[in-house]
Amino acid sequence: MMALKFQKIKQILNQGCNVVYRLKLEVDAYKSVIDVWKTYKRVNTLGIVTSDRRIIKEIFDFHKTINDHVILYFSSKKENCLLMCKINNEYINLLVPAVEINQDQKSFAAVYC
């Protein structure tokens, strides 16, 4: 079953991204992003202080409501990036190597659907 979900994630990523947001937000660990997401999903409150609040809220609202998509978040100068996926109404979070993903090393989020 999980193999089918990974296949769907790969298929969505191979279609190319729909939108890219440049972000100022940098994190020490991607777990903090997941923690903020879990709180937002439960109580609709964004528990972070950043100039990117509006963009992050839009991304999280999208993540809550739209099925079968991937949100890729890269935090500046990290070796990995976070994939926040929603496949068949199931949330799946993955860390993957950020190989040649961002030449200028600036934080961004990309939405694939």
Backbone hydrogen bonds, N-H to C=O, Kabsch-Sander energy under -0.5 kcal/mol:
donor,donor_aa,acceptor,acceptor_aa,energy
5,K,1,M,-1.4
6,F,2,M,-2.6
7,Q,3,A,-2.1
8,K,4,L,-2.0
9,I,5,K,-2.4
10,K,6,F,-2.5
11,Q,7,Q,-2.4
12,I,8,K,-2.5
13,L,9,I,-2.5
14,N,10,K,-2.3
15,Q,11,Q,-0.8
15,Q,12,I,-0.8
16,G,13,L,-1.5
18,N,111,V,-3.4
19,V,111,V,-1.2
21,Y,109,A,-3.4
22,R,20,V,-0.5
23,L,107,S,-2.1
32,S,29,A,-1.3
33,V,30,Y,-0.6
34,I,30,Y,-1.8
35,D,31,K,-2.5
36,V,32,S,-2.1
37,W,33,V,-2.5
38,K,34,I,-2.7
39,T,35,D,-1.9
40,Y,36,V,-2.5
41,K,37,W,-3.1
42,R,38,K,-1.6
43,V,39,T,-3.0
44,N,40,Y,-2.3
47,G,45,T,-0.9
48,I,46,L,-1.0
50,T,48,I,-0.6
53,R,50,T,-1.3
56,I,52,D,-2.7
57,K,53,R,-2.7
58,E,54,R,-2.2
59,I,55,I,-2.5
60,F,56,I,-2.7
61,D,57,K,-2.7
62,F,58,E,-2.3
63,H,59,I,-2.5
64,K,60,F,-2.0
65,T,61,D,-1.6
66,I,62,F,-2.7
68,D,86,K,-0.7
69,H,86,K,-1.6
70,V,112,Y,-2.7
71,I,84,M,-2.3
72,L,70,V,-0.5
72,L,110,A,-2.9
73,Y,71,I,-0.6
73,Y,82,L,-3.0
74,F,108,F,-2.7
78,K,75,S,-1.7
81,C,96,V,-2.7
82,L,73,Y,-2.9
83,L,94,L,-3.3
84,M,71,I,-3.2
84,M,82,L,-0.6
85,C,83,L,-0.7
85,C,92,I,-3.3
86,K,69,H,-2.3
87,I,90,E,-2.5
90,E,87,I,-1.7
92,I,85,C,-2.4
94,L,83,L,-2.4
96,V,81,C,-2.3
96,V,94,L,-0.5
98,A,79,E,-3.0
99,V,97,P,-0.9
101,I,98,A,-1.0
105,Q,102,N,-1.0
108,F,74,F,-2.1
109,A,21,Y,-2.3
110,A,72,L,-2.6
111,V,19,V,-2.6
112,Y,70,V,-3.1
